Amino acid sequence: MAESTTTVKYDVTVDFGGFKLTGALVHDDEDRVLELENAEGPAEPISISLQGYGLTPEPGNVFIKDWSEHSGLTARLAQAGLVTPMHALTVGPYHSTAYEVQVTL
């Protein structure tokens, strides 16, 4: 039987800046995905794929964008002890910032 690559932390409140959501924070390390599952609707994505830029996060890590609706999200997640920022990246035509973070659930 294969070992699960999914870690879940229940009853987590994530501050998105303009609003807060509470639910289960789910990290799928195999797919490098972090999302918040909540009762109010579909899962809220936390991480972003940067495969289009040829980038893949290290095992245990995900990428989080720091623009638009996710501006400041990495800092708030780090302050809550849910992630540890590893380094910043500049991506896309607008030279936007994303962070590779280690998930610390």
N, C-alpha and C positions, 0 to 999 in steps of 0.2 A: 504494500500500500504506500502510495506517494505521500510525502510530508506536505502539509498545507503551507502555502506561502502567504496566507491571509491572516492579518492581525486586526482585531476589533477592540475598540474602547467605547463602552456604552456611556450614555448620558453626558455627552460632551457638548458644550455650547461654543460655537464658532462665531466670532465677531467679524462680520464682513465689512465693517465700517458704517454702512448705512442701515444695516439690520443684523439681527442675530438669529441663528437657528440652532436648535438642540436636537441631537440624535446620536446615532452610532457612527463613529469615525472609523472607516474601513480602509486598511492599507493592503492592497494586493501587490506583493513584492514582485511576483513573476511578471505581471503586466505593467509594473511601475505606476500604479494608480492609487490616489488618495481621494476619497469622497465621503461626504456626510449623508448617511441615509436617515431620513426623517419621516414622520407620519404625515406631514403636510403635503407631500407630493413626491416627485421623482428625486433620486439622489442628486445632491448638489456637488458638482465636481470641484475639487480643491486643486488637484494637480493638472498639468497640461503636458501634452506630448510635443516634443521638439524634434521628432524624427524627421520631419520635413527639412530640418537644417542639419541633419546627420548627427544629431546629439541623442545620446541615451544616458540616463542617470546610472550611477553605480548601484550595485545591489544594496537594498535597504534605503535607497534614496528616491526622490521624485523631483520634478521641476514644478515650481509655482511661479506663475506670472505676477508681475508687480505693476500692472497697468490696468486702466479701465476699472471695472467693478472689483478687481482684486488688488487695487492699490493699497499698500500697507499690510496686506494679509499675512505675508511671511513674518513680519515683525510681531504681529498679534499672536500668531500661532507659536512663535518662539517664546514669547512672553508667557504664554499659557503652558509651556513645557511640552508641546506636542511635536515640535520639530527643532532641529538644530541647523541653522544655515551653514552650508559648506563654502559656497562661493557664488558670486553674481556672474551672470552672462548677459551679453548684449545681443539681441536677436531682432530679425525682421527689418523691413524697409524703414521703419521709424526709430530704429536703434533702441528698442524697448528693453527694459531690464526684467530678467527672470532669475530665480535663485534655484540652485540645486540644494536640497535640504535632506538631512537624514531624518527619517521618521522615528520618533522616540515614544511611541505609544506604550 
